[in-house]
Amino acid sequence: MTNHSRSEENEVPSGSFSAVDEWGAFCDTLKSTGAEILQSVDALDDVNRAEGLRYLTRMVRGAIEKFVEYVDPLDPVMYKTADERTGHGGDNPDQMYSVSPVVDSEVYELRGNRGTAWDFNFNVFNYRPDNRYDLLARLESKDLVSDANGDFRLVIGGERSGDNWLPLPPGANQVKLRQIFRDRGTEQPVELTIHRLTENAQAAPLSLEAIIRRFERAKTYFSKSVRIFYSWTRDFLETTNRLPAMSPEWIAKGGGEPNASFFMSSWKISPDEALVIELPTIAEDKLWSLAIYNHWLESMDYVNFRIHTNSAMARRNSDGSCTVVIANRDPGFGNWLNATGHTQGNMILRTWTGGQPPPEPQTRIVSLK
């Protein structure tokens, strides 16, 4: 390992820095990027326009958390990146995401309890401010050794150590815990803490240079991420009211679950219409989940409304298939996903079937009258 005297993120070029100038540049980016995105969707209904304003504040919050508050790999902390209030980028209501910054010159220890989630995995990434991921290492829950109470210890980095270990290849800067639930209301999530085992670098007091570097990364994340997510939504419009399969390569770039197959698109209905989705028969021991999203690729309100379903929650047809209906009022058949006042949005089907993905679901528009 290379010895460092201070945190990597404090290593910035020497020169003259102005806090006033940096704040102005940061606010200018928020203003110009936000205006560009909102002006591009003037034709949307009031619900989506209102959510657009909220979406921008959520993306600012995410940028601050990722690159200003929780960015120092010498002071690691596992924090949630999406929950019932801050979903973005096609988050899954049946999943929980937690991340911590790391650096490849240090060794870290995770201690926790595996809980009762249907599945979970640890992933080591090279993560960039443009929201791109390179997966460098991975540990599945089935390979994690724990005691009779479910307690475990996982070492990340350095030489192979103990039963549970993950490497930190060059460029590694993030460890992510992804948890997958069948019934999030009853299953217990993984609980854990992270700390450094080594001190090859010493945490330095915050400097003006360091905070400006953090603001620059937050600014890049905000401006590029909102454009990336908007480009996804724009592309999904080409297959509106269908659910085509996405390529594994495309999913990997966004850090998606490699063991799942993804079907993604947009949907559009009138107030008196419903979109009917016929899912093929999938073995009961396999997991699938289907959720609906607003125009901004945020999961809709799944605390107060049923906006998603999965293989454990849904009512199956007699032949084992499943009918899901997107509508603004109960259609009286199938598994109803409440569009919560929206007439258009996005949808994502995830399947953990192993091997080949299931065939594309059949869809049709029906009148609620």
C-alpha positions in Angstrom: 0.0 0.0 0.0 1.0 3.6 -0.5 1.3 5.7 2.5 -0.5 9.1 2.5 -0.1 11.9 5.0 -3.7 13.1 4.5 -7.0 12.4 2.8 -7.0 12.0 -1.0 -9.8 14.5 -1.3 -7.7 17.2 0.3 -5.1 16.9 -2.5 -6.0 19.8 -4.8 -3.8 22.1 -6.9 -2.3 25.1 -5.2 -3.7 28.5 -6.2 -6.1 31.2 -5.2 -9.5 30.1 -4.1 -12.5 32.2 -3.3 -15.4 30.9 -1.2 -17.7 33.6 -2.6 -16.8 32.7 -6.2 -17.3 29.0 -5.6 -20.7 29.6 -4.0 -21.7 31.8 -6.9 -20.6 29.2 -9.4 -22.5 26.4 -7.5 -25.7 28.4 -7.4 -25.4 29.4 -11.1 -25.1 25.7 -12.0 -28.2 24.8 -10.0 -30.1 27.7 -11.6 -29.1 27.0 -15.2 -29.4 23.3 -15.1 -32.7 23.3 -13.2 -34.2 25.8 -15.7 -33.0 23.7 -18.6 -34.7 20.6 -17.3 -37.9 22.3 -16.2 -38.4 24.2 -19.4 -38.0 21.0 -21.4 -41.2 19.6 -19.9 -43.6 22.5 -20.0 -46.2 20.3 -21.6 -46.4 18.0 -18.5 -49.4 18.1 -16.2 -49.3 20.1 -13.0 -48.5 17.0 -10.9 -45.3 16.3 -12.7 -44.3 19.9 -12.9 -44.7 20.2 -9.1 -42.7 17.1 -8.6 -40.0 18.6 -10.9 -39.4 21.4 -8.5 -39.2 18.9 -5.6 -37.0 16.6 -7.7 -34.4 19.4 -8.1 -34.2 20.0 -4.4 -33.8 16.2 -3.8 -31.0 16.0 -6.3 -29.2 19.0 -4.6 -29.6 17.2 -1.3 -28.1 14.0 -2.9 -25.2 15.9 -4.3 -24.4 17.5 -0.9 -24.6 14.2 0.9 -22.5 12.3 -1.7 -19.7 14.8 -2.3 -19.7 17.3 0.7 -21.0 15.6 3.8 -20.2 11.8 3.4 -17.2 11.9 1.1 -14.1 11.4 3.3 -12.8 7.8 3.0 -10.8 8.4 6.2 -14.0 9.0 8.1 -16.3 6.3 6.6 -20.0 6.0 7.3 -22.7 3.8 5.8 -25.6 6.1 4.8 -28.8 5.6 2.8 -28.9 6.9 -0.7 -32.6 6.4 -1.4 -35.6 5.9 0.8 -39.3 6.6 0.8 -38.7 10.3 0.7 -35.7 10.6 -1.6 -36.1 8.0 -4.4 -34.3 8.8 -7.7 -32.8 7.1 -10.7 -35.3 4.3 -10.8 -34.9 3.2 -7.1 -36.8 0.1 -6.1 -39.3 0.2 -3.2 -38.4 -3.4 -2.5 -34.7 -2.5 -2.0 -32.6 -0.5 0.5 -29.3 1.1 -0.6 -26.5 2.1 1.8 -23.0 3.3 0.7 -19.8 4.5 2.3 -16.7 6.1 0.7 -13.5 4.1 0.8 -10.0 4.5 -0.6 -7.8 1.6 -2.0 -4.9 2.4 0.3 -6.8 1.6 3.5 -8.4 -1.5 5.1 -11.9 -1.4 6.5 -14.1 -3.5 8.8 -17.8 -4.0 8.6 -19.6 -5.5 11.6 -23.3 -6.2 11.7 -26.2 -8.7 11.7 -27.6 -10.1 8.5 -31.2 -9.7 9.5 -33.9 -11.5 7.5 -34.0 -9.7 4.1 -34.7 -12.0 1.2 -31.2 -11.3 -0.2 -28.4 -8.7 0.0 -24.9 -8.1 -1.4 -21.9 -6.0 -0.9 -20.4 -4.2 -4.0 -17.1 -2.3 -4.4 -17.3 0.3 -7.1 -15.3 3.0 -8.8 -18.0 5.6 -8.8 -17.8 8.9 -10.7 -19.6 12.2 -10.3 -21.3 11.6 -13.6 -23.2 8.8 -11.9 -21.3 6.0 -13.7 -20.3 2.8 -12.0 -17.5 0.3 -12.6 -18.1 -2.9 -10.5 -14.7 -4.0 -9.1 -15.7 -6.7 -6.5 -18.8 -8.3 -5.0 -19.9 -10.6 -2.1 -23.2 -12.3 -2.2 -25.2 -13.0 1.0 -25.1 -16.7 0.5 -21.2 -16.5 0.7 -21.2 -14.4 3.8 -20.2 -16.4 6.9 -22.1 -15.5 10.1 -22.6 -17.0 13.6 -25.7 -18.6 15.0 -27.2 -15.2 15.8 -26.5 -13.9 12.3 -23.6 -11.6 13.4 -20.8 -11.2 10.9 -17.5 -9.4 10.3 -16.4 -8.4 6.8 -12.9 -7.0 6.0 -12.6 -4.8 2.9 -9.1 -4.1 1.4 -5.6 -5.3 2.1 -4.6 -8.9 2.0 -7.2 -11.7 2.2 -8.3 -12.0 5.8 -10.7 -14.4 7.5 -13.8 -16.0 6.0 -15.4 -12.7 4.8 -13.2 -10.5 2.7 -13.5 -8.1 -0.3 -10.6 -6.6 -2.2 -10.1 -2.9 -2.9 -8.7 -2.8 -6.4 -7.0 0.4 -7.6 -9.6 3.1 -8.1 -12.1 1.7 -5.6 -13.9 4.5 -3.9 -17.3 3.2 -2.8 -18.7 0.2 -1.0 -22.5 -0.3 -1.4 -24.8 -2.6 0.5 -27.9 -3.5 -1.6 -30.7 -5.2 0.3 -33.7 -6.9 -1.5 -37.0 -7.6 0.3 -40.1 -9.6 -0.4 -42.0 -8.0 2.4 -40.2 -4.9 3.6 -42.7 -4.4 6.4 -41.8 -7.6 8.2 -38.3 -8.5 7.1 -35.4 -7.1 9.3 -32.7 -5.2 7.3 -29.0 -5.7 7.7 -27.6 -3.6 10.5 -23.9 -2.7 10.4 -21.1 -0.2 11.1 -17.9 0.6 9.3 -14.5 1.7 10.5 -10.9 1.7 9.4 -8.5 -0.9 10.5 -5.5 1.0 9.1 -4.2 4.5 9.4 -2.1 4.8 6.3 -3.4 8.4 6.0 -4.4 10.8 8.6 -7.7 12.7 8.5 -6.9 16.4 8.0 -8.8 19.4 9.3 -11.2 20.8 6.7 -9.6 23.3 4.4 -10.9 25.8 1.9 -9.2 23.9 -0.9 -10.9 20.7 0.2 -14.4 22.1 0.5 -14.1 23.8 -2.9 -13.1 20.4 -4.4 -16.1 18.9 -2.8 -18.4 21.6 -4.2 -17.0 21.1 -7.7 -17.8 17.4 -7.5 -21.3 18.1 -6.1 -21.9 20.5 -8.9 -20.7 18.0 -11.6 -22.9 15.3 -10.0 -26.0 17.5 -10.0 -25.7 18.9 -13.6 -24.8 15.5 -15.2 -27.1 13.3 -13.2 -30.3 15.3 -13.8 -29.5 15.3 -17.5 -28.8 11.5 -17.5 -32.0 10.6 -15.8 -33.9 13.0 -18.1 -32.3 11.3 -21.1 -33.5 7.9 -19.8 -37.0 9.2 -19.5 -36.9 10.6 -23.0 -35.6 7.3 -24.4 -38.4 5.4 -22.6 -41.0 7.4 -24.5 -40.1 5.5 -27.6 -41.6 2.3 -26.1 -44.5 3.9 -24.2 -47.0 1.3 -22.8 -44.6 -1.6 -23.5 -42.0 -3.2 -21.2 -39.0 -4.2 -23.3 -35.9 -5.8 -21.8 -32.9 -3.7 -21.1 -29.4 -4.8 -22.0 -27.2 -6.0 -19.1 -24.4 -3.6 -20.3 -26.7 -0.6 -20.0 -27.8 -1.7 -16.5 -24.2 -2.2 -15.3 -23.3 1.4 -16.2 -25.9 2.6 -13.8 -24.8 0.2 -11.0 -27.9 -2.0 -11.3 -28.3 -5.4 -9.8 -26.3 -7.8 -12.0 -28.4 -10.8 -10.9 -31.7 -9.3 -12.1 -33.2 -8.8 -15.6 -34.7 -5.3 -16.1 -37.7 -4.3 -18.3 -38.1 -0.5 -18.4 -40.3 2.0 -20.3 -42.8 4.8 -19.9 -46.6 4.6 -19.5 -49.3 7.0 -20.5 -53.1 6.8 -19.8 -56.0 9.2 -19.8 -58.0 9.7 -16.6 -60.6 7.1 -17.7 -58.0 4.5 -18.9 -55.9 1.8 -17.4 -52.7 0.1 -18.6 -53.0 -3.7 -18.2 -49.7 -5.6 -17.8 -49.8 -9.4 -18.2 -46.8 -10.9 -16.5 -45.8 -14.4 -17.6 -45.7 -17.3 -15.1 -42.6 -17.1 -12.9 -41.8 -19.9 -10.5 -43.0 -19.1 -7.0 -39.5 -19.5 -5.5 -38.2 -16.7 -7.8 -38.6 -13.0 -7.1 -39.9 -10.3 -9.3 -41.0 -6.7 -8.6 -42.9 -4.1 -10.6 -43.0 -0.4 -9.6 -44.2 2.8 -11.2 -42.3 6.1 -11.2 -43.0 9.7 -12.0 -41.6 11.5 -15.0 -38.4 12.2 -13.0 -37.7 8.5 -12.3 -38.6 8.8 -8.6 -40.6 6.0 -7.2 -44.0 7.3 -6.3 -45.3 7.5 -2.8 -45.2 3.9 -1.5 -45.9 4.8 2.1 -49.4 6.0 1.5 -50.3 4.2 -1.8 -49.8 0.9 -3.5 -47.5 1.8 -6.3 -45.6 -1.4 -6.6 -46.0 -5.2 -6.2 -43.9 -8.3 -6.2 -44.1 -12.0 -6.4 -44.8 -12.3 -2.6 -47.5 -9.5 -2.6 -49.3 -10.0 -5.9 -52.4 -12.1 -6.5 -51.7 -14.7 -9.2 -54.1 -15.9 -11.9 -55.1 -19.6 -12.0 -52.4 -20.4 -14.5 -49.7 -18.8 -12.4 -49.4 -15.6 -14.5 -50.1 -12.2 -13.0 -52.2 -9.2 -14.1 -51.1 -5.8 -13.0 -53.1 -2.7 -13.7 -51.9 1.0 -13.6 -54.9 3.4 -13.1 -56.0 6.3 -11.1 -58.9 4.4 -9.5 -59.5 0.8 -8.6 -60.3 -1.1 -11.8 -61.9 -3.9 -10.0 -59.6 -6.6 -11.3 -55.9 -7.6 -11.3 -53.3 -6.1 -9.0 -54.0 -2.3 -8.9 -51.0 0.1 -8.9 -52.3 3.6 -8.0 -51.1 6.2 -10.4 -51.8 8.8 -7.7 -53.1 11.5 -10.1 -50.5 11.0 -12.8 -51.5 10.4 -16.4 -47.9 9.5 -17.4 -44.7 8.2 -15.9 -42.2 5.4 -16.0 -42.2 1.7 -14.9 -39.6 -0.9 -14.1 -40.0 -4.7 -13.8 -37.1 -6.5 -12.2 -36.9 -10.3 -12.2 -34.5 -12.6 -10.4 -35.1 -15.8 -12.4 -31.6 -16.9 -13.2 -30.4 -17.8 -16.7 -32.5 -16.3 -19.4 -35.0 -13.5 -18.6 -38.7 -14.2 -19.0 -40.4 -13.0 -22.2 -41.5 -9.4 -22.5 -44.8 -8.8 -20.7 -47.9 -8.2 -22.8 -49.6 -4.8 -22.3 -52.9 -3.2 -23.4 -54.9 0.0 -22.7 -58.5 -0.5 -21.5 -61.3 1.9 -20.7 -62.4 2.1 -17.1 -65.9 2.9 -18.3 
